[in-house]
Amino acid sequence: MNAETPPGDILDRLSATLAARRGADPETSYAAKLLARGPDAILKKIGEEVAELIMASKDGQATEIVFEAADVLFHVMTLLAFHGLSIEDVRRELARREGTSGIAEKRARQAK
């Protein structure tokens, strides 16, 4: 991969890799081990990584913010893979919301 590779491509590749790790030998990869441990383990990691992202943001260190944000995305995508979902499912939802006021979208959810 180089600097010209569009960001979506890496997310698609990561999503495919995580899907392939479902049911794989937990001794073969970190993702397979996390997926085998189930949603509670994945959610715990998401919480830890979000806390680290918050601290990096408070410190204002751009490099650390990017590093921790990547960790958060990886673990969220691992959770998606656990549930048989992918980054494409998230893209579709974001596309559905595009052009809708965040305030209006939130009101519509609360009205249900």
C-alpha positions as CSV (number, residue, x, y, z in Angstrom):
1,M,0.0,0.0,0.0
2,N,1.2,3.5,-0.7
3,A,0.1,7.1,0.0
4,E,-2.2,7.1,-3.1
5,T,-4.3,4.1,-2.0
6,P,-7.8,5.5,-1.2
7,P,-8.7,5.0,2.5
8,G,-11.8,3.0,1.6
9,D,-9.7,0.3,0.0
10,I,-7.9,-0.5,3.3
11,L,-11.2,-0.6,5.2
12,D,-12.6,-3.0,2.6
13,R,-9.5,-5.2,2.9
14,L,-9.5,-5.1,6.7
15,S,-13.2,-6.0,6.7
16,A,-12.6,-9.0,4.4
17,T,-9.7,-10.1,6.6
18,L,-11.7,-9.9,9.7
19,A,-14.6,-11.9,8.1
20,A,-12.0,-14.5,7.1
21,R,-10.8,-14.7,10.7
22,R,-14.2,-15.7,12.0
23,G,-13.9,-19.3,13.0
24,A,-10.1,-19.3,12.4
25,D,-7.7,-20.8,14.8
26,P,-7.3,-18.3,17.7
27,E,-3.6,-19.2,17.9
28,T,-3.1,-17.8,14.4
29,S,-4.0,-14.2,14.8
30,Y,-5.0,-11.5,17.3
31,A,-8.3,-11.0,15.4
32,A,-9.2,-14.7,15.5
33,K,-8.4,-14.8,19.2
34,L,-10.6,-11.8,19.9
35,L,-13.4,-13.1,17.7
36,A,-13.3,-16.5,19.4
37,R,-13.6,-14.8,22.8
38,G,-16.8,-13.2,21.8
39,P,-18.6,-9.8,22.0
40,D,-17.8,-9.1,25.7
41,A,-14.1,-9.3,25.0
42,I,-14.4,-7.2,21.9
43,L,-16.6,-4.6,23.7
44,K,-14.1,-4.4,26.5
45,K,-11.3,-3.6,23.9
46,I,-13.5,-1.0,22.3
47,G,-14.0,0.7,25.6
48,E,-10.2,0.6,26.4
49,E,-9.3,2.0,23.0
50,V,-12.0,4.8,23.2
51,A,-10.6,5.8,26.6
52,E,-7.1,5.9,25.0
53,L,-8.4,8.0,22.1
54,I,-10.0,10.4,24.6
55,M,-6.7,10.8,26.5
56,A,-4.8,11.3,23.2
57,S,-7.2,14.0,22.2
58,K,-7.0,15.7,25.5
59,D,-3.2,15.7,25.1
60,G,-3.6,17.2,21.6
61,Q,-1.0,14.9,20.1
62,A,-2.0,14.4,16.4
63,T,0.1,11.2,15.9
64,E,-1.4,9.6,19.0
65,I,-4.9,10.6,18.1
66,V,-4.6,8.9,14.7
67,F,-3.0,5.8,16.2
68,E,-5.7,5.4,18.8
69,A,-8.5,6.2,16.3
70,A,-7.1,3.4,14.1
71,D,-7.3,1.1,17.1
72,V,-10.9,2.1,17.7
73,L,-11.8,1.5,14.1
74,F,-10.1,-1.9,14.1
75,H,-11.9,-3.1,17.2
76,V,-15.3,-1.7,16.0
77,M,-14.8,-3.5,12.7
78,T,-13.9,-6.7,14.6
79,L,-17.3,-6.4,16.4
80,L,-19.0,-5.9,13.0
81,A,-17.3,-9.1,11.7
82,F,-18.3,-11.0,14.8
83,H,-21.9,-10.2,14.0
84,G,-21.5,-11.0,10.3
85,L,-21.5,-7.4,9.3
86,S,-18.9,-5.3,7.4
87,I,-17.7,-1.8,6.8
88,E,-20.0,-1.7,3.8
89,D,-23.0,-2.0,6.1
90,V,-21.8,1.1,7.9
91,R,-21.2,2.9,4.6
92,R,-24.8,2.2,3.5
93,E,-26.1,3.6,6.8
94,L,-24.0,6.7,6.5
95,A,-25.1,7.1,2.9
96,R,-28.7,6.8,4.0
97,R,-28.1,9.6,6.5
98,E,-26.2,11.8,4.1
99,G,-27.9,15.2,3.6
100,T,-30.1,14.7,6.6
101,S,-29.7,17.2,9.4
102,G,-28.2,15.4,12.5
103,I,-30.8,17.1,14.6
104,A,-33.7,15.9,12.4
105,E,-32.2,12.4,12.2
106,K,-31.9,12.2,16.0
107,R,-35.5,13.5,16.4
108,A,-36.8,10.8,14.0
109,R,-35.0,8.1,16.0
110,Q,-36.5,9.4,19.3
111,A,-40.0,9.5,17.8
112,K,-40.0,5.7,17.1
